[in-house]
Amino acid sequence: MKAAVLYRPGSAEELLLQERPIPTPSEGQVLVWVQAFGLNRSELMTRKGLSPNVQFPRVLGIECVGEVEFDPSGQYAKGQQVMAMMGGMGRDYDGSYAEYTVLPRHLLHPFESHLPWEVLGAIPEMFQTVHGSLHLALGIQPGETLLIRGGLHRWGCLQSRSRKI
């Protein structure tokens, strides 16, 4: 499989596209065929060496969408669409900048969609950020309103300016 591997912090040129063996999942893990992933600022920080405790070489990528290739537990069938984000992806273990990645089963969120992969790839971290900000950080409740400035940012992509939360 192809993977973008970072051997040391630095510029984007430090990411090397390489052939690597397809990883094998162990207990509690699932092999995912990565179809798309978003690019995130936190990955930029990791690439620059600003994420503490990241050991190199590392395949970056904190989110992805794809299909289950193999789940040793049998919980997920081959071909099941899944998304995953955070939980150490691309920092504590290799992430989504690869054709295949092994992920902890508890990070997977199954879904069904006919949207193109390139659209789906932009969704997981975007939704997680907005949901966490609105509900976990702000504690916003139904019926409250929120003015969203900068409609091209992830907030604007997910909410209209006049919609009640």
Disulfide bonds with the S-S distance in Angstrom:
none
